[in-house]
Amino acid sequence: MSKIGKLWNGPHKGFYRYASVLTAVMLVFILFLSNDSLLRWVKSLFELRSQKSEIEYLRQENAKLDLKIQQLSDETDSLEQFARETFLFAAPADDVFIVEE
């Protein structure tokens, strides 16, 4: 017989069975049922990773926008061109043609 078998069927079998069941119940409670369970930790880990990647993406976008703002504030011609292209602005002396498709 193995050591576990000797303990399970030996003279103190009641204590070992009680301790085994109690340990199993506690593990189930800790891993799945408590407010601070292992499943919540894993879920939080995945959420944290996705938020970190989103933060990095937003930092890159902010850097691009800062560069664009710097370029537009340096040159008035580029600012005027940006306004015309983006917001369809026209100068007072410009002729505007509307083409319908």
C-alpha positions in Angstrom: 0.0 0.0 0.0 1.1 3.5 -0.6 1.6 6.1 2.1 -1.6 7.8 1.2 -3.5 4.6 1.3 -2.0 3.8 4.7 -3.0 7.2 6.1 -6.5 7.0 4.5 -7.2 3.5 5.9 -5.0 3.6 9.0 -5.8 4.2 12.7 -6.4 8.0 12.2 -8.5 7.6 9.1 -11.3 9.8 10.5 -9.0 12.8 11.0 -7.3 12.4 7.6 -10.7 12.2 5.8 -12.0 15.2 7.7 -8.8 17.2 6.9 -9.0 16.2 3.2 -12.6 17.2 2.9 -12.0 20.4 4.7 -9.0 21.2 2.6 -11.0 20.5 -0.6 -13.9 22.8 0.6 -11.5 25.6 1.4 -9.7 25.3 -2.0 -13.0 25.5 -3.8 -14.0 28.5 -1.7 -10.7 30.3 -2.3 -10.5 29.6 -6.0 -14.1 30.2 -7.0 -16.5 31.5 -4.4 -14.8 34.3 -2.4 -14.8 38.0 -3.3 -11.1 37.9 -3.9 -11.0 34.6 -5.8 -8.4 33.4 -8.3 -10.9 33.8 -11.2 -11.3 37.5 -10.4 -7.5 37.9 -10.3 -7.2 36.3 -13.7 -10.0 38.5 -15.1 -8.4 41.6 -13.7 -5.1 40.6 -15.2 -6.6 40.4 -18.7 -8.4 43.7 -18.2 -5.2 45.4 -17.1 -3.3 44.1 -20.1 -6.0 45.4 -22.5 -6.1 48.7 -20.8 -2.3 49.1 -21.0 -2.3 48.4 -24.7 -5.1 50.9 -25.1 -3.1 53.5 -23.1 -0.1 52.9 -25.4 -2.3 53.3 -28.5 -3.8 56.6 -27.2 -0.3 57.9 -26.3 0.8 57.3 -29.9 -2.3 59.0 -31.2 -1.7 62.0 -28.9 1.9 62.2 -30.2 0.6 62.3 -33.8 -2.0 65.0 -32.9 0.6 67.1 -31.1 2.9 66.9 -34.2 -0.1 68.0 -36.4 -0.9 70.9 -34.0 2.7 72.0 -34.1 2.8 71.9 -37.9 -0.4 73.9 -38.1 0.6 76.5 -35.6 4.0 77.1 -37.3 2.7 77.9 -40.8 -0.4 79.9 -41.5 -0.6 78.6 -45.1 -0.9 75.0 -43.9 -3.5 76.1 -41.3 -5.5 77.7 -44.1 -5.1 74.6 -46.3 -6.2 72.4 -43.4 -9.3 74.5 -42.8 -10.3 74.4 -46.5 -9.8 70.7 -46.8 -11.3 69.6 -43.5 -14.1 72.1 -43.0 -14.7 73.1 -46.6 -13.9 76.8 -45.9 -13.5 79.3 -48.7 -11.7 82.6 -48.8 -13.9 85.6 -49.6 -12.4 86.1 -53.0 -12.7 82.4 -54.0 -15.2 81.1 -56.6 -17.0 78.1 -55.2 -18.4 75.4 -57.6 -20.8 72.9 -56.3 -20.7 69.6 -58.2 -23.6 67.2 -57.6 -23.1 63.5 -58.2 
